[in-house]
Amino acid sequence: ETMVDIDMKAKPLQPHWYERYVQPCVAELLGSALFIFIGCLSVVEDTEGTGRLQPALAHGLALGLTIAILGDI
């Protein structure tokens, strides 16, 4: 029989103050900035015939990207 030794580090009871307060605020700031920036860029050069589809798709993709990147925080 072989015995496997697994080192388990105990998790701290509370997360670090940076992870609890600063990181979510920075993630919210970056996510909102990305969402607004891409949304505004989607209507800067509004060519004839695109209508409401181009800004809607740009906002949807920006929101999906923001959630995928910053969702864990």
PQR file of N, CA, C, O and H, with PARSE charges and radii, in Angstrom:
ATOM      1  N   GLU A   1       0.836  -1.186   0.000 -0.4000 1.5000
ATOM      2  CA  GLU A   1       0.000   0.000   0.000 -0.0000 2.0000
ATOM      3  C   GLU A   1       0.876   1.244   0.000  0.5500 1.7000
ATOM      4  O   GLU A   1       1.860   1.336   0.734 -0.5500 1.4000
ATOM      5  N   THR A   2       0.501   2.178  -0.825 -0.4000 1.5000
ATOM      6  CA  THR A   2       1.213   3.448  -0.829 -0.0000 2.0000
ATOM      7  C   THR A   2       0.325   4.508  -0.211  0.5500 1.7000
ATOM      8  O   THR A   2      -0.892   4.541  -0.396 -0.5500 1.4000
ATOM      9  H   THR A   2      -0.298   2.103  -1.421  0.4000 1.0000
ATOM     10  N   MET A   3       0.981   5.352   0.514 -0.4000 1.5000
ATOM     11  CA  MET A   3       0.236   6.420   1.178 -0.0000 2.0000
ATOM     12  C   MET A   3       0.522   7.736   0.455  0.5500 1.7000
ATOM     13  O   MET A   3       1.681   8.105   0.265 -0.5500 1.4000
ATOM     14  H   MET A   3       1.969   5.325   0.664  0.4000 1.0000
ATOM     15  N   VAL A   4      -0.503   8.420   0.067 -0.4000 1.5000
ATOM     16  CA  VAL A   4      -0.359   9.689  -0.643 -0.0000 2.0000
ATOM     17  C   VAL A   4      -0.507  10.808   0.373  0.5500 1.7000
ATOM     18  O   VAL A   4      -1.499  10.886   1.098 -0.5500 1.4000
ATOM     19  H   VAL A   4      -1.444   8.121   0.221  0.4000 1.0000
ATOM     20  N   ASP A   5       0.489  11.665   0.410 -0.4000 1.5000
ATOM     21  CA  ASP A   5       0.463  12.795   1.353 -0.0000 2.0000
ATOM     22  C   ASP A   5       0.010  14.040   0.597  0.5500 1.7000
ATOM     23  O   ASP A   5       0.705  14.525  -0.296 -0.5500 1.4000
ATOM     24  H   ASP A   5       1.295  11.602  -0.179  0.4000 1.0000
ATOM     25  N   ILE A   6      -1.118  14.531   0.954 -0.4000 1.5000
ATOM     26  CA  ILE A   6      -1.668  15.727   0.303 -0.0000 2.0000
ATOM     27  C   ILE A   6      -1.588  16.881   1.290  0.5500 1.7000
ATOM     28  O   ILE A   6      -2.140  16.827   2.389 -0.5500 1.4000
ATOM     29  H   ILE A   6      -1.682  14.137   1.680  0.4000 1.0000
ATOM     30  N   ASP A   7      -0.890  17.914   0.871 -0.4000 1.5000
ATOM     31  CA  ASP A   7      -0.797  19.098   1.727 -0.0000 2.0000
ATOM     32  C   ASP A   7      -2.019  19.969   1.500  0.5500 1.7000
ATOM     33  O   ASP A   7      -2.241  20.482   0.403 -0.5500 1.4000
ATOM     34  H   ASP A   7      -0.441  17.957  -0.021  0.4000 1.0000
ATOM     35  N   MET A   8      -2.784  20.124   2.521 -0.4000 1.5000
ATOM     36  CA  MET A   8      -3.973  20.967   2.445 -0.0000 2.0000
ATOM     37  C   MET A   8      -3.708  22.230   3.246  0.5500 1.7000
ATOM     38  O   MET A   8      -3.463  22.180   4.451 -0.5500 1.4000
ATOM     39  H   MET A   8      -2.604  19.708   3.413  0.4000 1.0000
ATOM     40  N   LYS A   9      -3.761  23.345   2.569 -0.4000 1.5000
ATOM     41  CA  LYS A   9      -3.599  24.609   3.268 -0.0000 2.0000
ATOM     42  C   LYS A   9      -4.964  25.076   3.754  0.5500 1.7000
ATOM     43  O   LYS A   9      -5.951  25.040   3.019 -0.5500 1.4000
ATOM     44  H   LYS A   9      -3.960  23.386   1.590  0.4000 1.0000
ATOM     45  N   ALA A  10      -4.997  25.506   4.981 -0.4000 1.5000
ATOM     46  CA  ALA A  10      -6.255  25.998   5.537 -0.0000 2.0000
ATOM     47  C   ALA A  10      -6.571  27.359   4.946  0.5500 1.7000
ATOM     48  O   ALA A  10      -5.710  28.236   4.880 -0.5500 1.4000
ATOM     49  H   ALA A  10      -4.196  25.536   5.579  0.4000 1.0000
ATOM     50  N   LYS A  11      -7.813  27.525   4.518 -0.4000 1.5000
ATOM     51  CA  LYS A  11      -8.227  28.811   3.984 -0.0000 2.0000
ATOM     52  C   LYS A  11      -8.454  29.777   5.129  0.5500 1.7000
ATOM     53  O   LYS A  11      -8.935  29.380   6.190 -0.5500 1.4000
ATOM     54  H   LYS A  11      -8.512  26.812   4.571  0.4000 1.0000
ATOM     55  N   PRO A  12      -8.118  31.020   4.931 -0.5600 1.5000
ATOM     56  CA  PRO A  12      -8.433  31.995   5.965  0.2800 2.0000
ATOM     57  C   PRO A  12      -9.951  32.130   6.122  0.5500 1.7000
ATOM     58  O   PRO A  12     -10.709  31.939   5.171 -0.5500 1.4000
ATOM     59  N   LEU A  13     -10.363  32.454   7.315 -0.4000 1.5000
ATOM     60  CA  LEU A  13     -11.791  32.548   7.581 -0.0000 2.0000
ATOM     61  C   LEU A  13     -12.451  33.664   6.788  0.5500 1.7000
ATOM     62  O   LEU A  13     -13.572  33.509   6.304 -0.5500 1.4000
ATOM     63  H   LEU A  13      -9.747  32.609   8.087  0.4000 1.0000
ATOM     64  N   GLN A  14     -11.764  34.779   6.656 -0.4000 1.5000
ATOM     65  CA  GLN A  14     -12.302  35.903   5.884 -0.0000 2.0000
ATOM     66  C   GLN A  14     -11.313  36.273   4.786  0.5500 1.7000
ATOM     67  O   GLN A  14     -10.101  36.184   4.985 -0.5500 1.4000
ATOM     68  H   GLN A  14     -10.854  34.905   7.049  0.4000 1.0000
ATOM     69  N   PRO A  15     -11.822  36.688   3.629 -0.5600 1.5000
ATOM     70  CA  PRO A  15     -10.899  37.090   2.564  0.2800 2.0000
ATOM     71  C   PRO A  15     -10.159  38.372   2.937  0.5500 1.7000
ATOM     72  O   PRO A  15     -10.573  39.136   3.809 -0.5500 1.4000
ATOM     73  N   HIS A  16      -9.060  38.566   2.244 -0.4000 1.5000
ATOM     74  CA  HIS A  16      -8.246  39.761   2.468 -0.0000 2.0000
ATOM     75  C   HIS A  16      -9.067  41.002   2.148  0.5500 1.7000
ATOM     76  O   HIS A  16      -9.976  40.942   1.321 -0.5500 1.4000
ATOM     77  H   HIS A  16      -8.724  37.946   1.535  0.4000 1.0000
ATOM     78  N   TRP A  17      -8.761  42.124   2.790 -0.4000 1.5000
ATOM     79  CA  TRP A  17      -9.563  43.347   2.590 -0.0000 2.0000
ATOM     80  C   TRP A  17      -9.540  43.796   1.133  0.5500 1.7000
ATOM     81  O   TRP A  17     -10.511  44.367   0.637 -0.5500 1.4000
ATOM     82  H   TRP A  17      -8.023  42.172   3.463  0.4000 1.0000
ATOM     83  N   TYR A  18      -8.429  43.535   0.454 -0.4000 1.5000
ATOM     84  CA  TYR A  18      -8.344  43.916  -0.961 -0.0000 2.0000
ATOM     85  C   TYR A  18      -9.355  43.124  -1.791  0.5500 1.7000
ATOM     86  O   TYR A  18     -10.048  43.686  -2.638 -0.5500 1.4000
ATOM     87  H   TYR A  18      -7.640  43.070   0.857  0.4000 1.0000
ATOM     88  N   GLU A  19      -9.434  41.808  -1.540 -0.4000 1.5000
ATOM     89  CA  GLU A  19     -10.369  40.980  -2.285 -0.0000 2.0000
ATOM     90  C   GLU A  19     -11.819  41.284  -1.937  0.5500 1.7000
ATOM     91  O   GLU A  19     -12.720  41.056  -2.743 -0.5500 1.4000
ATOM     92  H   GLU A  19      -8.871  41.351  -0.852  0.4000 1.0000
ATOM     93  N   ARG A  20     -12.033  41.788  -0.759 -0.4000 1.5000
ATOM     94  CA  ARG A  20     -13.410  42.031  -0.310 -0.0000 2.0000
ATOM     95  C   ARG A  20     -13.941  43.399  -0.736  0.5500 1.7000
ATOM     96  O   ARG A  20     -15.119  43.532  -1.067 -0.5500 1.4000
ATOM     97  H   ARG A  20     -11.301  41.974  -0.104  0.4000 1.0000
ATOM     98  N   TYR A  21     -13.080  44.409  -0.729 -0.4000 1.5000
ATOM     99  CA  TYR A  21     -13.551  45.772  -0.984 -0.0000 2.0000
ATOM    100  C   TYR A  21     -13.010  46.377  -2.282  0.5500 1.7000
ATOM    101  O   TYR A  21     -13.780  46.933  -3.065 -0.5500 1.4000
ATOM    102  H   TYR A  21     -12.123  44.300  -0.460  0.4000 1.0000
ATOM    103  N   VAL A  22     -11.716  46.278  -2.520 -0.4000 1.5000
ATOM    104  CA  VAL A  22     -11.099  46.983  -3.647 -0.0000 2.0000
ATOM    105  C   VAL A  22     -11.343  46.260  -4.969  0.5500 1.7000
ATOM    106  O   VAL A  22     -11.722  46.887  -5.957 -0.5500 1.4000
ATOM    107  H   VAL A  22     -11.091  45.827  -1.884  0.4000 1.0000
ATOM    108  N   GLN A  23     -11.129  44.952  -4.992 -0.4000 1.5000
ATOM    109  CA  GLN A  23     -11.240  44.196  -6.230 -0.0000 2.0000
ATOM    110  C   GLN A  23     -12.635  44.276  -6.862  0.5500 1.7000
ATOM    111  O   GLN A  23     -12.723  44.471  -8.074 -0.5500 1.4000
ATOM    112  H   GLN A  23     -10.822  44.442  -4.189  0.4000 1.0000
ATOM    113  N   PRO A  24     -13.720  44.136  -6.107 -0.5600 1.5000
ATOM    114  CA  PRO A  24     -15.042  44.286  -6.740  0.2800 2.0000
ATOM    115  C   PRO A  24     -15.296  45.685  -7.282  0.5500 1.7000
ATOM    116  O   PRO A  24     -15.945  45.841  -8.317 -0.5500 1.4000
ATOM    117  N   CYS A  25     -14.797  46.693  -6.600 -0.4000 1.5000
ATOM    118  CA  CYS A  25     -14.988  48.068  -7.095 -0.0000 2.0000
ATOM    119  C   CYS A  25     -14.221  48.306  -8.388  0.5500 1.7000
ATOM    120  O   CYS A  25     -14.737  48.936  -9.310 -0.5500 1.4000
ATOM    121  H   CYS A  25     -14.270  46.567  -5.759  0.4000 1.0000
ATOM    122  N   VAL A  26     -12.996  47.806  -8.459 -0.4000 1.5000
ATOM    123  CA  VAL A  26     -12.203  47.959  -9.674 -0.0000 2.0000
ATOM    124  C   VAL A  26     -12.829  47.163 -10.819  0.5500 1.7000
ATOM    125  O   VAL A  26     -12.855  47.632 -11.957 -0.5500 1.4000
ATOM    126  H   VAL A  26     -12.576  47.293  -7.710  0.4000 1.0000
ATOM    127  N   ALA A  27     -13.331  45.972 -10.525 -0.4000 1.5000
ATOM    128  CA  ALA A  27     -13.985  45.163 -11.558 -0.0000 2.0000
ATOM    129  C   ALA A  27     -15.254  45.855 -12.066  0.5500 1.7000
ATOM    130  O   ALA A  27     -15.531  45.850 -13.266 -0.5500 1.4000
ATOM    131  H   ALA A  27     -13.309  45.591  -9.601  0.4000 1.0000
ATOM    132  N   GLU A  28     -16.008  46.439 -11.164 -0.4000 1.5000
ATOM    133  CA  GLU A  28     -17.226  47.162 -11.569 -0.0000 2.0000
ATOM    134  C   GLU A  28     -16.872  48.374 -12.428  0.5500 1.7000
ATOM    135  O   GLU A  28     -17.548  48.649 -13.420 -0.5500 1.4000
ATOM    136  H   GLU A  28     -15.783  46.443 -10.190  0.4000 1.0000
ATOM    137  N   LEU A  29     -15.829  49.089 -12.058 -0.4000 1.5000
ATOM    138  CA  LEU A  29     -15.390  50.251 -12.828 -0.0000 2.0000
ATOM    139  C   LEU A  29     -14.933  49.842 -14.227  0.5500 1.7000
ATOM    140  O   LEU A  29     -15.327  50.461 -15.215 -0.5500 1.4000
ATOM    141  H   LEU A  29     -15.280  48.865 -11.253  0.4000 1.0000
ATOM    142  N   LEU A  30     -14.104  48.804 -14.313 -0.4000 1.5000
ATOM    143  CA  LEU A  30     -13.619  48.357 -15.619 -0.0000 2.0000
ATOM    144  C   LEU A  30     -14.750  47.792 -16.480  0.5500 1.7000
ATOM    145  O   LEU A  30     -14.810  48.048 -17.682 -0.5500 1.4000
ATOM    146  H   LEU A  30     -13.784  48.301 -13.510  0.4000 1.0000
ATOM    147  N   GLY A  31     -15.636  47.029 -15.862 -0.4000 1.5000
ATOM    148  CA  GLY A  31     -16.753  46.458 -16.615 -0.0000 2.0000
ATOM    149  C   GLY A  31     -17.680  47.525 -17.156  0.5500 1.7000
ATOM    150  O   GLY A  31     -18.100  47.464 -18.311 -0.5500 1.4000
ATOM    151  H   GLY A  31     -15.588  46.821 -14.885  0.4000 1.0000
ATOM    152  N   SER A  32     -18.001  48.503 -16.323 -0.4000 1.5000
ATOM    153  CA  SER A  32     -18.872  49.591 -16.777 -0.0000 2.0000
ATOM    154  C   SER A  32     -18.197  50.423 -17.858  0.5500 1.7000
ATOM    155  O   SER A  32     -18.839  50.817 -18.831 -0.5500 1.4000
ATOM    156  H   SER A  32     -17.660  48.552 -15.384  0.4000 1.0000
ATOM    157  N   ALA A  33     -16.907  50.693 -17.692 -0.4000 1.5000
ATOM    158  CA  ALA A  33     -16.178  51.480 -18.691 -0.0000 2.0000
ATOM    159  C   ALA A  33     -16.146  50.748 -20.028  0.5500 1.7000
ATOM    160  O   ALA A  33     -16.347  51.360 -21.076 -0.5500 1.4000
ATOM    161  H   ALA A  33     -16.386  50.373 -16.901  0.4000 1.0000
ATOM    162  N   LEU A  34     -15.892  49.433 -19.996 -0.4000 1.5000
ATOM    163  CA  LEU A  34     -15.868  48.653 -21.236 -0.0000 2.0000
ATOM    164  C   LEU A  34     -17.240  48.638 -21.903  0.5500 1.7000
ATOM    165  O   LEU A  34     -17.348  48.794 -23.119 -0.5500 1.4000
ATOM    166  H   LEU A  34     -15.728  48.935 -19.144  0.4000 1.0000
ATOM    167  N   PHE A  35     -18.274  48.451 -21.109 -0.4000 1.5000
ATOM    168  CA  PHE A  35     -19.639  48.393 -21.642 -0.0000 2.0000
ATOM    169  C   PHE A  35     -20.030  49.723 -22.286  0.5500 1.7000
ATOM    170  O   PHE A  35     -20.566  49.737 -23.394 -0.5500 1.4000
ATOM    171  H   PHE A  35     -18.186  48.324 -20.121  0.4000 1.0000
ATOM    172  N   ILE A  36     -19.770  50.819 -21.614 -0.4000 1.5000
ATOM    173  CA  ILE A  36     -20.134  52.141 -22.135 -0.0000 2.0000
ATOM    174  C   ILE A  36     -19.266  52.513 -23.331  0.5500 1.7000
ATOM    175  O   ILE A  36     -19.769  53.050 -24.317 -0.5500 1.4000
ATOM    176  H   ILE A  36     -19.334  50.807 -20.714  0.4000 1.0000
ATOM    177  N   PHE A  37     -17.969  52.232 -23.251 -0.4000 1.5000
ATOM    178  CA  PHE A  37     -17.044  52.578 -24.330 -0.0000 2.0000
ATOM    179  C   PHE A  37     -17.411  51.850 -25.622  0.5500 1.7000
ATOM    180  O   PHE A  37     -17.489  52.473 -26.681 -0.5500 1.4000
ATOM    181  H   PHE A  37     -17.561  51.795 -22.449  0.4000 1.0000
ATOM    182  N   ILE A  38     -17.635  50.548 -25.543 -0.4000 1.5000
ATOM    183  CA  ILE A  38     -17.982  49.786 -26.741 -0.0000 2.0000
ATOM    184  C   ILE A  38     -19.361  50.192 -27.248  0.5500 1.7000
ATOM    185  O   ILE A  38     -19.585  50.264 -28.456 -0.5500 1.4000
ATOM    186  H   ILE A  38     -17.571  50.043 -24.682  0.4000 1.0000
ATOM    187  N   GLY A  39     -20.286  50.457 -26.327 -0.4000 1.5000
ATOM    188  CA  GLY A  39     -21.616  50.897 -26.740 -0.0000 2.0000
ATOM    189  C   GLY A  39     -21.579  52.220 -27.472  0.5500 1.7000
ATOM    190  O   GLY A  39     -22.272  52.396 -28.474 -0.5500 1.4000
ATOM    191  H   GLY A  39     -20.105  50.399 -25.345  0.4000 1.0000
ATOM    192  N   CYS A  40     -20.781  53.152 -26.985 -0.4000 1.5000
ATOM    193  CA  CYS A  40     -20.666  54.453 -27.658 -0.0000 2.0000
ATOM    194  C   CYS A  40     -19.940  54.326 -28.988  0.5500 1.7000
ATOM    195  O   CYS A  40     -20.297  54.999 -29.955 -0.5500 1.4000
ATOM    196  H   CYS A  40     -20.218  53.010 -26.171  0.4000 1.0000
ATOM    197  N   LEU A  41     -18.930  53.474 -29.046 -0.4000 1.5000
ATOM    198  CA  LEU A  41     -18.215  53.294 -30.309 -0.0000 2.0000
ATOM    199  C   LEU A  41     -19.085  52.655 -31.383  0.5500 1.7000
ATOM    200  O   LEU A  41     -18.844  52.844 -32.575 -0.5500 1.4000
ATOM    201  H   LEU A  41     -18.641  52.927 -28.261  0.4000 1.0000
ATOM    202  N   SER A  42     -20.083  51.907 -30.969 -0.4000 1.5000
ATOM    203  CA  SER A  42     -20.915  51.231 -31.957 -0.0000 2.0000
ATOM    204  C   SER A  42     -21.818  52.196 -32.719  0.5500 1.7000
ATOM    205  O   SER A  42     -22.304  51.850 -33.795 -0.5500 1.4000
ATOM    206  H   SER A  42     -20.279  51.753 -30.000  0.4000 1.0000
ATOM    207  N   VAL A  43     -22.052  53.382 -32.197 -0.4000 1.5000
ATOM    208  CA  VAL A  43     -22.920  54.338 -32.884 -0.0000 2.0000
ATOM    209  C   VAL A  43     -22.161  55.566 -33.374  0.5500 1.7000
ATOM    210  O   VAL A  43     -22.781  56.522 -33.839 -0.5500 1.4000
ATOM    211  H   VAL A  43     -21.657  53.663 -31.322  0.4000 1.0000
ATOM    212  N   VAL A  44     -20.836  55.561 -33.282 -0.4000 1.5000
ATOM    213  CA  VAL A  44     -20.068  56.719 -33.744 -0.0000 2.0000
ATOM    214  C   VAL A  44     -20.212  56.873 -35.253  0.5500 1.7000
ATOM    215  O   VAL A  44     -20.507  57.960 -35.750 -0.5500 1.4000
ATOM    216  H   VAL A  44     -20.332  54.784 -32.905  0.4000 1.0000
ATOM    217  N   GLU A  45     -20.007  55.799 -35.961 -0.4000 1.5000
ATOM    218  CA  GLU A  45     -20.132  55.853 -37.412 -0.0000 2.0000
ATOM    219  C   GLU A  45     -21.385  55.073 -37.790  0.5500 1.7000
ATOM    220  O   GLU A  45     -21.318  53.895 -38.141 -0.5500 1.4000
ATOM    221  H   GLU A  45     -19.767  54.916 -35.557  0.4000 1.0000
ATOM    222  N   ASP A  46     -22.504  55.735 -37.716 -0.4000 1.5000
ATOM    223  CA  ASP A  46     -23.792  55.091 -37.974 -0.0000 2.0000
ATOM    224  C   ASP A  46     -24.083  55.156 -39.463  0.5500 1.7000
ATOM    225  O   ASP A  46     -24.525  56.182 -39.980 -0.5500 1.4000
ATOM    226  H   ASP A  46     -22.559  56.692 -37.432  0.4000 1.0000
ATOM    227  N   THR A  47     -23.831  54.054 -40.139 -0.4000 1.5000
ATOM    228  CA  THR A  47     -24.104  54.020 -41.579 -0.0000 2.0000
ATOM    229  C   THR A  47     -25.593  53.806 -41.809  0.5500 1.7000
ATOM    230  O   THR A  47     -26.312  53.287 -40.955 -0.5500 1.4000
ATOM    231  H   THR A  47     -23.472  53.221 -39.719  0.4000 1.0000
ATOM    232  N   GLU A  48     -26.015  54.210 -42.957 -0.4000 1.5000
ATOM    233  CA  GLU A  48     -27.439  54.121 -43.281 -0.0000 2.0000
ATOM    234  C   GLU A  48     -27.863  52.662 -43.407  0.5500 1.7000
ATOM    235  O   GLU A  48     -27.190  51.863 -44.058 -0.5500 1.4000
ATOM    236  H   GLU A  48     -25.430  54.631 -43.651  0.4000 1.0000
ATOM    237  N   GLY A  49     -28.961  52.332 -42.792 -0.4000 1.5000
ATOM    238  CA  GLY A  49     -29.507  50.995 -42.930 -0.0000 2.0000
ATOM    239  C   GLY A  49     -29.203  50.046 -41.782  0.5500 1.7000
ATOM    240  O   GLY A  49     -29.772  48.956 -41.733 -0.5500 1.4000
ATOM    241  H   GLY A  49     -29.508  52.981 -42.263  0.4000 1.0000
ATOM    242  N   THR A  50     -28.332  50.418 -40.864 -0.4000 1.5000
ATOM    243  CA  THR A  50     -28.035  49.495 -39.762 -0.0000 2.0000
ATOM    244  C   THR A  50     -29.131  49.538 -38.710  0.5500 1.7000
ATOM    245  O   THR A  50     -29.433  48.524 -38.080 -0.5500 1.4000
ATOM    246  H   THR A  50     -27.870  51.304 -40.903  0.4000 1.0000
ATOM    247  N   GLY A  51     -29.721  50.697 -38.520 -0.4000 1.5000
ATOM    248  CA  GLY A  51     -30.830  50.815 -37.578 -0.0000 2.0000
ATOM    249  C   GLY A  51     -30.414  50.536 -36.153  0.5500 1.7000
ATOM    250  O   GLY A  51     -29.368  50.995 -35.695 -0.5500 1.4000
ATOM    251  H   GLY A  51     -29.476  51.521 -39.031  0.4000 1.0000
ATOM    252  N   ARG A  52     -31.235  49.786 -35.461 -0.4000 1.5000
ATOM    253  CA  ARG A  52     -30.994  49.504 -34.039 -0.0000 2.0000
ATOM    254  C   ARG A  52     -30.199  48.231 -33.812  0.5500 1.7000
ATOM    255  O   ARG A  52     -29.817  47.934 -32.681 -0.5500 1.4000
ATOM    256  H   ARG A  52     -32.085  49.413 -35.832  0.4000 1.0000
ATOM    257  N   LEU A  53     -29.950  47.487 -34.854 -0.4000 1.5000
ATOM    258  CA  LEU A  53     -29.293  46.191 -34.695 -0.0000 2.0000
ATOM    259  C   LEU A  53     -27.834  46.316 -34.274  0.5500 1.7000
ATOM    260  O   LEU A  53     -27.383  45.591 -33.387 -0.5500 1.4000
ATOM    261  H   LEU A  53     -30.261  47.728 -35.774  0.4000 1.0000
ATOM    262  N   GLN A  54     -27.102  47.216 -34.893 -0.4000 1.5000
ATOM    263  CA  GLN A  54     -25.675  47.354 -34.595 -0.0000 2.0000
ATOM    264  C   GLN A  54     -25.425  47.744 -33.136  0.5500 1.7000
ATOM    265  O   GLN A  54     -24.630  47.074 -32.477 -0.5500 1.4000
ATOM    266  H   GLN A  54     -27.468  47.804 -35.614  0.4000 1.0000
ATOM    267  N   PRO A  55     -26.059  48.789 -32.595 -0.5600 1.5000
ATOM    268  CA  PRO A  55     -25.821  49.100 -31.179  0.2800 2.0000
ATOM    269  C   PRO A  55     -26.294  47.997 -30.238  0.5500 1.7000
ATOM    270  O   PRO A  55     -25.667  47.750 -29.208 -0.5500 1.4000
ATOM    271  N   ALA A  56     -27.386  47.337 -30.583 -0.4000 1.5000
ATOM    272  CA  ALA A  56     -27.896  46.268 -29.723 -0.0000 2.0000
ATOM    273  C   ALA A  56     -26.916  45.097 -29.668  0.5500 1.7000
ATOM    274  O   ALA A  56     -26.640  44.567 -28.592 -0.5500 1.4000
ATOM    275  H   ALA A  56     -27.895  47.537 -31.420  0.4000 1.0000
ATOM    276  N   LEU A  57     -26.396  44.698 -30.815 -0.4000 1.5000
ATOM    277  CA  LEU A  57     -25.418  43.613 -30.840 -0.0000 2.0000
ATOM    278  C   LEU A  57     -24.124  44.000 -30.135  0.5500 1.7000
ATOM    279  O   LEU A  57     -23.540  43.188 -29.418 -0.5500 1.4000
ATOM    280  H   LEU A  57     -26.620  45.129 -31.689  0.4000 1.0000
ATOM    281  N   ALA A  58     -23.678  45.230 -30.336 -0.4000 1.5000
ATOM    282  CA  ALA A  58     -22.447  45.675 -29.688 -0.0000 2.0000
ATOM    283  C   ALA A  58     -22.598  45.690 -28.171  0.5500 1.7000
ATOM    284  O   ALA A  58     -21.701  45.254 -27.449 -0.5500 1.4000
ATOM    285  H   ALA A  58     -24.153  45.889 -30.918  0.4000 1.0000
ATOM    286  N   HIS A  59     -23.729  46.192 -27.692 -0.4000 1.5000
ATOM    287  CA  HIS A  59     -23.956  46.197 -26.247 -0.0000 2.0000
ATOM    288  C   HIS A  59     -24.060  44.773 -25.697  0.5500 1.7000
ATOM    289  O   HIS A  59     -23.523  44.478 -24.629 -0.5500 1.4000
ATOM    290  H   HIS A  59     -24.457  46.547 -28.279  0.4000 1.0000
ATOM    291  N   GLY A  60     -24.741  43.905 -26.417 -0.4000 1.5000
ATOM    292  CA  GLY A  60     -24.875  42.523 -25.974 -0.0000 2.0000
ATOM    293  C   GLY A  60     -23.542  41.803 -25.923  0.5500 1.7000
ATOM    294  O   GLY A  60     -23.252  41.099 -24.956 -0.5500 1.4000
ATOM    295  H   GLY A  60     -25.177  44.145 -27.284  0.4000 1.0000
ATOM    296  N   LEU A  61     -22.731  41.973 -26.954 -0.4000 1.5000
ATOM    297  CA  LEU A  61     -21.413  41.342 -26.963 -0.0000 2.0000
ATOM    298  C   LEU A  61     -20.497  41.934 -25.902  0.5500 1.7000
ATOM    299  O   LEU A  61     -19.725  41.208 -25.276 -0.5500 1.4000
ATOM    300  H   LEU A  61     -22.967  42.545 -27.739  0.4000 1.0000
ATOM    301  N   ALA A  62     -20.572  43.239 -25.694 -0.4000 1.5000
ATOM    302  CA  ALA A  62     -19.756  43.872 -24.657 -0.0000 2.0000
ATOM    303  C   ALA A  62     -20.156  43.373 -23.274  0.5500 1.7000
ATOM    304  O   ALA A  62     -19.298  43.126 -22.426 -0.5500 1.4000
ATOM    305  H   ALA A  62     -21.199  43.829 -26.202  0.4000 1.0000
ATOM    306  N   LEU A  63     -21.457  43.223 -23.046 -0.4000 1.5000
ATOM    307  CA  LEU A  63     -21.923  42.719 -21.763 -0.0000 2.0000
ATOM    308  C   LEU A  63     -21.502  41.271 -21.548  0.5500 1.7000
ATOM    309  O   LEU A  63     -21.077  40.902 -20.453 -0.5500 1.4000
ATOM    310  H   LEU A  63     -22.155  43.423 -23.735  0.4000 1.0000
ATOM    311  N   GLY A  64     -21.617  40.454 -22.584 -0.4000 1.5000
ATOM    312  CA  GLY A  64     -21.190  39.069 -22.477 -0.0000 2.0000
ATOM    313  C   GLY A  64     -19.700  38.944 -22.212  0.5500 1.7000
ATOM    314  O   GLY A  64     -19.276  38.115 -21.407 -0.5500 1.4000
ATOM    315  H   GLY A  64     -21.962  40.754 -23.473  0.4000 1.0000
ATOM    316  N   LEU A  65     -18.909  39.760 -22.884 -0.4000 1.5000
ATOM    317  CA  LEU A  65     -17.469  39.762 -22.676 -0.0000 2.0000
ATOM    318  C   LEU A  65     -17.108  40.212 -21.265  0.5500 1.7000
ATOM    319  O   LEU A  65     -16.231  39.631 -20.625 -0.5500 1.4000
ATOM    320  H   LEU A  65     -19.253  40.433 -23.539  0.4000 1.0000
ATOM    321  N   THR A  66     -17.779  41.237 -20.790 -0.4000 1.5000
ATOM    322  CA  THR A  66     -17.527  41.741 -19.443 -0.0000 2.0000
ATOM    323  C   THR A  66     -17.863  40.691 -18.393  0.5500 1.7000
ATOM    324  O   THR A  66     -17.117  40.514 -17.430 -0.5500 1.4000
ATOM    325  H   THR A  66     -18.491  41.709 -21.309  0.4000 1.0000
ATOM    326  N   ILE A  67     -18.970  39.999 -18.572 -0.4000 1.5000
ATOM    327  CA  ILE A  67     -19.362  38.955 -17.618 -0.0000 2.0000
ATOM    328  C   ILE A  67     -18.384  37.791 -17.663  0.5500 1.7000
ATOM    329  O   ILE A  67     -18.040  37.233 -16.621 -0.5500 1.4000
ATOM    330  H   ILE A  67     -19.576  40.143 -19.354  0.4000 1.0000
ATOM    331  N   ALA A  68     -17.930  37.416 -18.860 -0.4000 1.5000
ATOM    332  CA  ALA A  68     -17.000  36.309 -18.990 -0.0000 2.0000
ATOM    333  C   ALA A  68     -15.662  36.620 -18.340  0.5500 1.7000
ATOM    334  O   ALA A  68     -15.046  35.746 -17.730 -0.5500 1.4000
ATOM    335  H   ALA A  68     -18.209  37.869 -19.706  0.4000 1.0000
ATOM    336  N   ILE A  69     -15.210  37.864 -18.470 -0.4000 1.5000
ATOM    337  CA  ILE A  69     -13.901  38.224 -17.927 -0.0000 2.0000
ATOM    338  C   ILE A  69     -13.964  38.492 -16.439  0.5500 1.7000
ATOM    339  O   ILE A  69     -13.121  38.007 -15.684 -0.5500 1.4000
ATOM    340  H   ILE A  69     -15.711  38.574 -18.965  0.4000 1.0000
ATOM    341  N   LEU A  70     -14.954  39.259 -16.007 -0.4000 1.5000
ATOM    342  CA  LEU A  70     -14.983  39.719 -14.625 -0.0000 2.0000
ATOM    343  C   LEU A  70     -16.025  39.012 -13.757  0.5500 1.7000
ATOM    344  O   LEU A  70     -16.250  39.413 -12.615 -0.5500 1.4000
ATOM    345  H   LEU A  70     -15.639  39.653 -16.620  0.4000 1.0000
ATOM    346  N   GLY A  71     -16.653  37.977 -14.279 -0.4000 1.5000
ATOM    347  CA  GLY A  71     -17.719  37.311 -13.543 -0.0000 2.0000
ATOM    348  C   GLY A  71     -17.269  36.624 -12.268  0.5500 1.7000
ATOM    349  O   GLY A  71     -18.049  36.524 -11.321 -0.5500 1.4000
ATOM    350  H   GLY A  71     -16.470  37.651 -15.206  0.4000 1.0000
ATOM    351  N   ASP A  72     -16.042  36.151 -12.218 -0.4000 1.5000
ATOM    352  CA  ASP A  72     -15.567  35.455 -11.016 -0.0000 2.0000
ATOM    353  C   ASP A  72     -15.325  36.406  -9.846  0.5500 1.7000
ATOM    354  O   ASP A  72     -15.344  35.997  -8.685 -0.5500 1.4000
ATOM    355  H   ASP A  72     -15.409  36.233 -12.987  0.4000 1.0000
ATOM    356  N   ILE A  73     -15.104  37.647 -10.160 -0.4000 1.5000
ATOM    357  CA  ILE A  73     -14.843  38.624  -9.097 -0.0000 2.0000
ATOM    358  C   ILE A  73     -16.154  39.071  -8.520  0.5500 1.7000
ATOM    359  O   ILE A  73     -16.177  39.897  -7.607 -0.5500 1.4000
ATOM    360  H   ILE A  73     -15.089  37.979 -11.103  0.4000 1.0000
TER
END
